[in-house]
Amino acid sequence: MSVLAARQLQVALGERTVLVGVDMELRAGEVVLLCGRNGAGKSTLLRTLLGVVPPRAGRVELGQRPLGEWPPLARARALAFVPQEVETPFEFTGRELVAMGRHPHRGRREPLRDEDRRAIEVALDAVDGRSFADRAVTTLSGGEQRRIAVARALATEAPLLLLDEPTSNLDLEHALQLALLLRREAAAGRGVLIASHDINLLAPHCTRVVVLHEGRVFVDAAPEQALADGNVATVFGVRATAASGYFPRDFRLPS
C-alpha cells in the first residue's frame, strides 16, 4: 500500500469540471508539493485521493488496488489527512482529538492501549504540542489547533499522509518545524503529499512538485524544474527572478 495513484482522473463538482485526465503518484519516502492557482483543483484532488469525492472517470489506486475495494478501516489505517479547515464543535481537549487518530486501530469501545498512548505522545512531541494538549481546543489559537490537527494525523501511523494548507495559521518557527518534520517522516518511509500556496517555504524540502493548471497536471518534476521561470509565468502569471533585495530570506532553525 506504499503507492497512492491517480489514473486519468476526471472530477466534476456540480456542473463544473474541476480535474481532467490527472495522472500522479505518491510513493513511500517522498514529499510532494501540490501547487497551483486558487481554484486549480488542489483540495478536490486531495479529497478524491482520499475517496471522499468520487471521480466522474478514471480511478484512484492504493497499493495497485482500486481505492473502493479497500475496507473503510484498512483505508483509514493507510491514509491520514490534515484538512484545510479545522472544526471542533465540542469541548475536546487537544489530547482527546489526537487520540481520535487511533480509532482505526481500536475496537469501537476499546480503551486506549499502551501502544495508543505512545503514538499519541510521539505525535504531540513532533508538533511541540504537549504544553497545550490538555486545554480545550476551543481555547487554542489557530496555529495551536493546526498543530493538534497534524498530530492527530501523525498518531494514526498511516504510511501515507495528505495535508491541505498545513502551514496556514502557523508562525514562521512552527511552519519551518513542520516542513522539517514532514521531510523526516518521508525519510522514515512515509509518503507525504502537501497542497499549499507556501511555495518558497515548502518547495526546498520536497522531492517533487506537481503543478496543477486549468484542471490538469501542468508539470510533475523536481522543484527546480517544476518551478522554472517559464512554468511560474504560465501558471501563476508572475515573473520568477533571483532576489534583488532583502527578500526573500533563507530561513533556518538554529542548530
Residue pairs with C-beta under 8 A, 6 or more apart in sequence:
1 62
1 63
1 78
1 159
1 160
2 27
2 28
2 63
2 159
2 160
2 191
3 25
3 26
3 27
3 28
3 61
3 62
3 63
3 64
3 191
4 25
4 26
4 49
4 60
4 61
4 62
4 79
4 160
4 191
4 193
5 23
5 24
5 25
5 26
5 60
5 61
5 62
6 22
6 23
6 24
6 25
6 45
6 48
6 49
6 58
6 60
7 23
7 58
7 59
7 60
7 61
8 21
8 22
8 23
8 57
8 58
8 59
9 19
9 21
9 22
9 23
9 45
9 48
9 55
9 57
9 58
9 59
9 60
10 17
10 19
10 20
10 21
10 22
10 55
10 56
10 57
10 58
11 17
11 18
11 19
11 22
11 41
11 44
11 45
11 48
11 53
11 55
11 56
12 18
12 56
13 44
13 53
17 56
17 215
18 41
18 44
18 215
19 41
19 44
19 45
19 48
19 55
19 212
19 215
19 216
20 215
20 216
21 58
21 216
22 41
22 45
22 58
22 212
22 215
22 216
22 217
23 217
24 32
24 45
24 210
24 217
24 220
26 32
26 49
26 160
26 162
26 191
26 192
26 193
27 191
28 159
28 160
28 189
28 190
28 191
29 186
29 187
29 189
29 190
29 191
30 186
30 191
30 192
30 207
30 208
31 182
31 183
31 186
31 192
31 194
31 205
31 206
31 207
32 191
32 192
32 193
32 194
32 206
32 207
32 208
32 209
32 210
33 194
33 196
33 199
33 202
33 203
33 206
33 208
33 209
33 210
33 223
34 42
34 45
34 46
34 193
34 194
34 195
34 196
34 210
34 212
35 42
35 195
35 196
35 197
35 199
35 209
35 210
35 211
35 212
36 42
36 211
36 212
36 213
36 218
36 235
37 213
37 235
37 236
40 212
40 213
40 214
40 215
41 212
41 215
42 164
42 195
42 212
43 84
43 164
43 195
44 53
45 195
45 212
46 81
46 162
46 164
46 193
46 195
47 53
48 54
48 55
48 60
49 60
49 67
49 79
49 162
49 193
50 79
50 81
50 162
51 60
51 67
51 68
51 75
59 66
59 67
60 66
60 67
61 67
62 70
62 75
62 78
62 79
62 160
63 78
67 75
70 78
73 104
76 103
76 104
76 156
76 158
77 104
77 105
77 156
77 158
78 158
78 159
78 160
79 158
79 160
79 162
80 101
80 153
80 154
80 156
80 158
80 160
80 161
80 162
81 153
81 161
81 162
81 163
81 164
82 149
82 150
82 152
82 153
82 161
82 162
82 163
82 164
82 166
83 149
83 164
84 164
84 165
84 168
86 145
86 146
86 148
86 149
88 97
88 137
88 138
88 145
91 136
91 137
91 138
92 136
92 137
93 133
93 134
93 135
93 136
93 137
94 124
94 129
94 132
94 133
94 134
94 135
94 137
94 140
94 144
94 148
94 151
95 120
95 124
95 133
95 134
97 137
97 148
97 149
97 152
98 120
98 123
98 124
98 129
98 133
98 148
98 151
98 152
98 155
99 112
99 116
99 120
99 155
100 152
101 119
101 120
101 123
101 151
101 152
101 153
101 154
101 155
101 156
102 112
102 116
102 119
102 120
102 155
102 156
104 156
105 115
105 116
105 156
105 157
106 112
106 113
106 116
112 120
119 155
119 157
120 151
120 155
121 130
122 154
122 155
123 129
123 151
123 152
123 154
123 155
124 130
124 133
124 151
126 150
126 151
126 154
126 181
127 147
127 148
127 150
127 151
127 154
127 174
127 177
127 178
127 181
128 147
128 174
128 177
129 144
129 147
129 148
129 151
132 140
132 144
133 148
137 145
137 148
140 148
141 169
142 168
142 169
143 169
143 170
143 171
143 174
145 169
146 166
146 168
146 169
146 170
147 170
147 174
147 178
150 163
150 166
150 178
153 161
153 163
154 161
154 185
158 190
159 189
159 190
159 191
160 190
160 191
160 192
160 193
161 182
161 185
161 190
161 191
161 192
161 193
162 192
162 193
162 195
163 182
163 192
163 193
163 194
163 195
163 196
164 195
165 195
165 196
165 197
165 198
166 178
166 182
166 194
166 196
167 175
167 178
167 179
167 196
167 198
167 201
167 202
170 178
172 251
173 253
175 198
175 201
176 201
176 251
176 252
176 253
177 253
179 201
179 202
179 205
180 205
180 253
182 192
182 194
182 205
183 205
185 192
186 192
186 207
194 202
194 206
196 202
199 227
200 248
201 251
203 209
203 223
203 227
204 223
206 223
207 222
208 220
208 221
208 222
208 223
208 226
209 219
209 220
209 221
209 222
209 223
209 226
209 227
210 217
210 219
210 220
210 226
211 217
211 218
211 219
211 220
211 226
211 227
211 231
211 235
212 218
213 234
213 235
218 231
218 234
218 235
219 225
219 226
219 231
220 226
227 240
228 240
229 239
229 240
229 241
232 238
232 239
232 240
233 239
233 240
